[in-house]
Amino acid sequence: MTAIDKGSDLTPEEFEMIRRIIYDSIGVNLKENKKSLVVSRLSRRLKELGFTTYTRYLQYLKNSPEEVNIMFNCITTNVTSFFREKHHFDYLENHYLPRLEEMAKKK
């Protein structure tokens, strides 16, 4: 078994197929800059299954509906902490809410 080469083995067409499966199934829109994330997270799964190419993995996905859910879990960040991204709440507190408050005062 040959190891997966991180980055070079996932063609743009394969990445687009993975993006489409994820978007159509769970509504997550992976941007082009997420390719390295997909490669790093899926390369482990390919090794577990004994696949050396993403083409082979995509073929497997077509015939294995349960694997699609496993792929989702590999790719998505499975953290349920509501406050895990502090900078989002900092933005709300320091930028958005003050503007909203000003708009409410004007009415």
C-alpha positions as CSV (number, residue, x, y, z in Angstrom):
1,M,0.0,0.0,0.0
2,T,1.3,3.4,-1.0
3,A,0.8,6.4,1.3
4,I,-1.4,9.3,0.2
5,D,0.7,12.3,-0.8
6,K,-0.9,15.2,1.2
7,G,-2.1,17.8,-1.3
8,S,-1.0,16.6,-4.7
9,D,-3.3,13.6,-5.0
10,L,-6.6,15.4,-4.6
11,T,-7.3,16.9,-8.1
12,P,-9.5,19.9,-8.5
13,E,-12.2,17.7,-10.0
14,E,-12.1,15.3,-7.0
15,F,-12.2,18.2,-4.6
16,E,-15.2,19.6,-6.5
17,M,-17.0,16.3,-6.2
18,I,-16.3,16.2,-2.5
19,R,-17.5,19.8,-2.1
20,R,-20.7,18.9,-4.0
21,I,-21.5,15.8,-2.0
22,I,-21.0,17.8,1.3
23,Y,-23.1,20.7,0.1
24,D,-25.9,18.7,-1.4
25,S,-26.1,16.4,1.7
26,I,-25.6,18.7,4.7
27,G,-25.5,22.2,3.3
28,V,-21.9,23.0,4.2
29,N,-20.2,25.1,1.5
30,L,-16.5,24.3,1.5
31,K,-14.5,27.1,-0.1
32,E,-11.4,26.5,-2.3
33,N,-9.1,27.4,0.7
34,K,-10.4,24.3,2.6
35,K,-8.7,21.9,0.2
36,S,-5.8,21.3,2.5
37,L,-8.2,20.7,5.4
38,V,-10.1,18.1,3.4
39,V,-6.8,16.4,2.4
40,S,-5.5,16.3,5.9
41,R,-8.7,15.0,7.4
42,L,-9.6,12.5,4.6
43,S,-6.1,11.1,4.1
44,R,-6.3,9.3,7.4
45,R,-9.6,7.8,6.4
46,L,-8.2,6.7,3.0
47,K,-5.3,5.0,4.8
48,E,-7.7,3.2,7.1
49,L,-9.6,1.8,4.1
50,G,-6.5,0.9,2.2
51,F,-7.1,3.4,-0.6
52,T,-4.2,5.2,-2.3
53,T,-6.2,7.6,-4.4
54,Y,-9.1,9.9,-3.9
55,T,-10.7,8.6,-7.1
56,R,-11.0,5.2,-5.5
57,Y,-12.4,6.7,-2.3
58,L,-15.0,8.6,-4.4
59,Q,-16.1,5.4,-6.1
60,Y,-16.4,3.8,-2.7
61,L,-18.6,6.7,-1.5
62,K,-21.0,6.0,-4.3
63,N,-21.6,2.5,-3.2
64,S,-21.4,3.0,0.6
65,P,-24.0,5.4,2.0
66,E,-22.8,4.8,5.5
67,E,-19.3,6.1,4.4
68,V,-20.8,9.4,3.5
69,N,-21.7,10.1,7.2
70,I,-18.2,9.0,8.2
71,M,-16.7,11.4,5.7
72,F,-18.9,14.2,7.1
73,N,-17.5,13.5,10.6
74,C,-14.0,13.5,9.3
75,I,-14.3,16.8,7.5
76,T,-16.5,18.8,9.9
77,T,-15.4,20.2,13.2
78,N,-17.4,18.3,15.8
79,V,-17.3,20.8,18.6
80,T,-20.6,21.6,20.2
81,S,-19.4,24.4,22.5
82,F,-21.5,27.4,21.6
83,F,-18.8,29.9,22.6
84,R,-15.9,28.1,20.9
85,E,-15.2,31.1,18.6
86,K,-14.7,34.0,21.0
87,H,-13.8,36.5,18.3
88,H,-17.3,36.1,16.9
89,F,-18.8,37.3,20.2
90,D,-16.2,40.0,20.5
91,Y,-17.4,41.3,17.1
92,L,-21.0,41.2,18.2
93,E,-20.3,43.0,21.4
94,N,-17.9,45.7,20.1
95,H,-19.3,46.4,16.6
96,Y,-22.7,45.0,15.8
97,L,-24.6,45.5,19.0
98,P,-23.5,49.1,19.4
99,R,-24.7,49.9,15.9
100,L,-28.0,48.1,16.5
101,E,-28.4,50.1,19.7
102,E,-27.8,53.4,17.8
103,M,-30.3,52.4,15.1
104,A,-32.9,51.6,17.8
105,K,-32.4,55.0,19.5
106,K,-33.1,56.8,16.2
107,K,-36.5,55.3,15.8
